Amino acid sequence: MSLASLFAIVMLNLVGAASPGPDVVLVTRMATRSRRHAIATSIGTHVGATVWVSLTVFGAAAILTTFPQALGIIQVVGGAWLMIMGQSTVRGGLMTRKYPPKDLAELEAQLGSPWRSFRRGLATNLSNPKIVIFLAALVAPALPPEPSVGTALLVIASLVFSSLLLFLTMSTLVSTRRVRQALLRSSWLIDVLAGTFFVIAGLVLIIHGGLG
């Protein structure tokens, strides 16, 4: 595999990673409340991404594309998770509107531990197996028919760490104290909008999974 091909798929993967989706919305929402929670969430999403990328590079993702019923089941389960998380986020936002936090420390405390944010990021990423289809179309044509273990690991590391760097940069930029302070009074609205997005995204996954 040439460096030019590797660079090309990394750039395309970054475009896909930066596109609005559950991962981006979740990390952005966390960053408006807490930098450390946004970072924990970013790491969680990329542990999940490592699973999908590894399945794709090592060819196991073909199982999901060969048996669409399996992909459909994962989509339905993942969609249900997103809808539950979305409803919880909306309820939390409405509660925050009723009882607004006094300061940034209280707003961050509402998130719980960073470990909880990590788990939420991991679950959110794993809830959407459609990333496999995107990766299969992106990575498979650039790989040799039987890539060596070294080549496979290089591709996995390049895709995961470049995307993680993008998310960490986004987390750092959005979570500055000035930005968080400016959004303090709007935190409830951010939660309601993010939760609504998760509910809609989950419903779309369930519909696609059921029709598949």
PyMOL commands that set and color helices and strands:
alter all, ss='L'
color gray80, all
select helices_A, chain A and resi 3-18+22-31+35-57+62-66+68-98+104-109+114-126+130-142+149-174+177-182+184-211
alter helices_A, ss='H'
color red, helices_A
deselect
rebuild
show_as cartoon
